[in-house]
Amino acid sequence: MKPLTMFSVFTMLFCMVFTVNSQQPFLVEPRSVSQLYGQSVVLECKINPNYKPSETGEKPIAVWFNSRTQLDVSTSKYTYVQDNPTQAVNTGDFSIEITNLDILEDSDSFYCEWRRFPENDVKSAIANVTVVVPPTSFSLTHNGQLLEIGDTATFKDTDEQSFKCTVLNSNPSAVITWTLDNQVITNSVTSAVTPGTVNTVTTISTLTHTFQQSDYMKKLNCNVFIHDKIETADVFTLIDVQFLTQTVTVINLSGDDSLAEKQTLELKCEASGNPEPSYSWYKSDVSLIEFKGSVLKKVVSISDEGSYRCEVNNIFGIYRSSNEVAITVGEVGVNTAAIVVPIIVILILAGIIVAVLYVKKLFCFKPSSTKPDEEYGPEIATSGTNNFGMNLEQMKNTTPMDYSDDANNKINNDHNDKEFIANSGKSDKSVKRPKHPLAQEYESVYHVQNDTNNAKKEELQELNYADLDLKDSTGAAHPQRNTAATIYSEVKPSVTV
C-alpha cells in the first residue's frame, strides 16, 4: 500500500467539501433582521448551482416570498443586490434589498426558494423582518391622575399607591422597569400588551406600592426600552410622602435638670413630619406662646422652674410628647472651678515667691560655721586668739586695713565724725553717731564682745562708718572699733529675719 501524499490528501478534502456542497441547495440563507421604520434592509440568498445538476445544463434560480405572496423583485420596492437578474443567475447571488420599510407591508416573514423546475423547489430558512416603530407617546399616571414628567406625587405614607406607565403604539412592545432612586422595584409590578394602531402595540406597566417615610422626595422612574435602535425613555416623578411621627420626645440640651439663675435652659422637641409640623411648648400645662419652634432656649429665673413638654401638629393631627422634663432653678450658683482655679494659681505663685526669697536669704546671709560668742569667751581668754585667727596683741598692734575703693572716704568720714562731735559740744560717748547702712542690715545678727572677756553684748546700734569694714574675699561685713580691742563673732540671729 502506497503512502498518501500531500496532493492526494488535498484532493480528498476538496472532493469531500464539493460533495457536501453539491448536496446543499443554499450556500447562504436569509436571516431575521430589524430596522427602523422608513429605512432599508438586505435579505441574503445565495444558491448552490451544483445542487441537482441538469442534464441540459440549465442553471437554477431563486424566487422570493413573504407570508402572503411571491415578491416581484423587478419593482422599486424590492431589488436584487446584483445589477440585473442575469448577473444574479450567473453568480447564484439572489440577495434582495427592501427599501422604505413600512410597518404594515414589510413587517413580515420572508424566505427564498431554490428552483430549476417548479416541481424541484427547495425552501430556505424563514427570516423575520421587524420594522421598528418608536412609540407615539409615553405617559405616567398616579391613582388615575396624569403626571407631567418631573411632577410631584403627594400622598400619605399609610396608603397604598398605584402608578401606571403607558407606552403607546410601538413595535416591538416595550420593556418597562421601575426604580426608586436607582433601586429596582420588582414586587407589585404587572404588565400588559394590547394592540395599537397599524401593526403596533401598547405596553402598560402598573406599580402598586406602599411607600415609607424615608422615601420622601425620592425619584420614581419608569424606564422604557423598546429596541437598540430607539433611545431608552425615562419618565419620572418625585415622591412626596406626607407623614407625622407619633413618637414625640423632649430632649434637654442644657445637660442638667438643675439650673441656677441666669443660666441657659435649652430644650428640643424631637419630631419629624411632612409637611413641616408646628410646635407648641407648655410649662406645667401652661402654654408658652412666646416659643413656636422645635427648640426652647432662654435664660432662667426662679419663676421658670417646672415641668416642660411639647406638642406637634400638621395635617395628620396633634401629637403630644411622651415625656416631660422637670427643671429646678436655684439661686445664682457658685462656679467652683472659677473660684478654686484662681486660688490654686495664687498659692502656687506665693510658694514660688517664698522659695525665691528663701534662696536669696540663704545665699546672701549664709551664717559662719564658727560657734556662737558665748562658747568663745573662755577660749579667747586662754588662747588669746579670736575667730579671725589673730590674738589680742596682734589685733592691738595691727593697723586696720582700708577695704574701701577710696581711702580718703574713710579719713573724711572720721574727720566728719570728730567735727560733728565738736560742733555739738558733746563728748564722744554721749553723741549718737549716724548708723551705717550695713549696721542696719546686720542688726541682731552680730554680737560684740570686748577684750575683757566679760561677755558684754552690745547691739550694733551705734556703729559708725569707721566701725565696719567690708572684706571682698568673703563678701561678709565685719564690725571693728578703733578705740578698743574688740572681738566680734558671728552667730545665728535670735529672731527670724
DALIN-V799984 format. One record per residue. N is the residue number from 1. RES is the residue in one letter. PHI is phi in whole degrees, 0 to 359 (* if undefined). Layout:
# DALIN-V799984
n:res:phi
N:RES:PHI
N:RES:PHI
This chain:
# DALIN-V799984
n:res:phi
1:M:*
2:K:280
3:P:291
4:L:283
5:T:266
6:M:298
7:F:296
8:S:293
9:V:296
10:F:297
11:T:295
12:M:294
13:L:295
14:F:298
15:C:296
16:M:294
17:V:294
18:F:298
19:T:295
20:V:296
21:N:298
22:S:291
23:Q:268
24:Q:252
25:P:286
26:F:239
27:L:274
28:V:224
29:E:251
30:P:292
31:R:232
32:S:296
33:V:210
34:S:235
35:Q:204
36:L:294
37:Y:305
38:G:89
39:Q:269
40:S:237
41:V:223
42:V:242
43:L:250
44:E:272
45:C:201
46:K:240
47:I:266
48:N:263
49:P:291
50:N:268
51:Y:282
52:K:47
53:P:298
54:S:271
55:E:292
56:T:271
57:G:83
58:E:289
59:K:274
60:P:284
61:I:229
62:A:237
63:V:238
64:W:256
65:F:223
66:N:249
67:S:290
68:R:249
69:T:201
70:Q:283
71:L:273
72:D:265
73:V:283
74:S:275
75:T:274
76:S:286
77:K:285
78:Y:239
79:T:222
80:Y:286
81:V:294
82:Q:292
83:D:296
84:N:210
85:P:299
86:T:298
87:Q:294
88:A:296
89:V:293
90:N:292
91:T:267
92:G:81
93:D:264
94:F:252
95:S:294
96:I:237
97:E:242
98:I:253
99:T:256
100:N:47
101:L:302
102:D:236
103:I:298
104:L:281
105:E:263
106:D:254
107:S:279
108:D:204
109:S:257
110:F:229
111:Y:204
112:C:240
113:E:239
114:W:282
115:R:219
116:R:247
117:F:227
118:P:306
119:E:284
120:N:254
121:D:294
122:V:230
123:K:278
124:S:275
125:A:292
126:I:273
127:A:245
128:N:267
129:V:257
130:T:254
131:V:270
132:V:281
133:V:240
134:P:297
135:P:292
136:T:283
137:S:194
138:F:241
139:S:210
140:L:226
141:T:238
142:H:236
143:N:51
144:G:86
145:Q:261
146:L:291
147:L:248
148:E:281
149:I:299
150:G:92
151:D:294
152:T:255
153:A:261
154:T:252
155:F:195
156:K:277
157:D:289
158:T:271
159:D:261
160:E:284
161:Q:247
162:S:236
163:F:245
164:K:231
165:C:248
166:T:239
167:V:244
168:L:265
169:N:53
170:S:240
171:N:214
172:P:285
173:S:291
174:A:274
175:V:253
176:I:246
177:T:233
178:W:250
179:T:225
180:L:240
181:D:52
182:N:69
183:Q:261
184:V:290
185:I:258
186:T:254
187:N:273
188:S:61
189:V:239
190:T:233
191:S:228
192:A:213
193:V:239
194:T:235
195:P:298
196:G:254
197:T:268
198:V:50
199:N:59
200:T:252
201:V:229
202:T:245
203:T:250
204:I:234
205:S:238
206:T:242
207:L:249
208:T:247
209:H:209
210:T:255
211:F:268
212:Q:259
213:Q:298
214:S:290
215:D:275
216:Y:303
217:M:62
218:K:277
219:K:258
220:L:262
221:N:248
222:C:250
223:N:266
224:V:244
225:F:239
226:I:245
227:H:200
228:D:301
229:K:275
230:I:240
231:E:295
232:T:295
233:A:265
234:D:222
235:V:248
236:F:219
237:T:215
238:L:264
239:I:270
240:D:252
241:V:277
242:Q:262
243:F:198
244:L:209
245:T:293
246:Q:276
247:T:264
248:V:240
249:T:228
250:V:264
251:I:246
252:N:272
253:L:275
254:S:287
255:G:89
256:D:209
257:D:276
258:S:251
259:L:238
260:A:259
261:E:304
262:K:75
263:Q:276
264:T:261
265:L:260
266:E:223
267:L:238
268:K:235
269:C:266
270:E:274
271:A:199
272:S:214
273:G:188
274:N:218
275:P:292
276:E:305
277:P:286
278:S:268
279:Y:238
280:S:228
281:W:244
282:Y:224
283:K:241
284:S:52
285:D:66
286:V:255
287:S:294
288:L:258
289:I:291
290:E:283
291:F:247
292:K:240
293:G:268
294:S:283
295:V:240
296:L:254
297:K:219
298:K:199
299:V:274
300:V:271
301:S:229
302:I:301
303:S:289
304:D:273
305:E:290
306:G:158
307:S:257
308:Y:250
309:R:216
310:C:221
311:E:224
312:V:239
313:N:210
314:N:212
315:I:297
316:F:273
317:G:132
318:I:240
319:Y:233
320:R:263
321:S:297
322:S:281
323:N:220
324:E:234
325:V:248
326:A:273
327:I:247
328:T:250
329:V:235
330:G:250
331:E:295
332:V:305
333:G:283
334:V:264
335:N:279
336:T:302
337:A:296
338:A:293
339:I:267
340:V:295
341:V:299
342:P:299
343:I:297
344:I:298
345:V:297
346:I:296
347:L:297
348:I:296
349:L:297
350:A:297
351:G:298
352:I:296
353:I:297
354:V:299
355:A:296
356:V:296
357:L:297
358:Y:295
359:V:297
360:K:299
361:K:296
362:L:298
363:F:273
364:C:273
365:F:235
366:K:290
367:P:289
368:S:288
369:S:280
370:T:283
371:K:281
372:P:301
373:D:293
374:E:297
375:E:275
376:Y:262
377:G:303
378:P:297
379:E:291
380:I:291
381:A:296
382:T:278
383:S:268
384:G:71
385:T:239
386:N:266
387:N:282
388:F:261
389:G:81
390:M:234
391:N:272
392:L:295
393:E:296
394:Q:295
395:M:293
396:K:292
397:N:271
398:T:265
399:T:282
400:P:300
401:M:275
402:D:258
403:Y:262
404:S:284
405:D:289
406:D:231
407:A:296
408:N:294
409:N:299
410:K:292
411:I:297
412:N:295
413:N:295
414:D:297
415:H:296
416:N:295
417:D:296
418:K:293
419:E:293
420:F:293
421:I:291
422:A:296
423:N:292
424:S:280
425:G:73
426:K:247
427:S:286
428:D:298
429:K:282
430:S:274
431:V:273
432:K:270
433:R:280
434:P:298
435:K:276
436:H:291
437:P:303
438:L:290
439:A:294
440:Q:298
441:E:289
442:Y:258
443:E:300
444:S:63
445:V:253
446:Y:251
447:H:245
448:V:256
449:Q:225
450:N:276
451:D:281
452:T:277
453:N:59
454:N:276
455:A:58
456:K:284
457:K:254
458:E:234
459:E:282
460:L:274
461:Q:280
462:E:247
463:L:287
464:N:263
465:Y:298
466:A:280
467:D:274
468:L:233
469:D:238
470:L:253
471:K:269
472:D:288
473:S:293
474:T:252
475:G:74
476:A:251
477:A:268
478:H:239
479:P:289
480:Q:205
481:R:262
482:N:271
483:T:275
484:A:212
485:A:285
486:T:243
487:I:251
488:Y:244
489:S:240
490:E:271
491:V:229
492:K:288
493:P:293
494:S:283
495:V:234
496:T:288
497:V:256
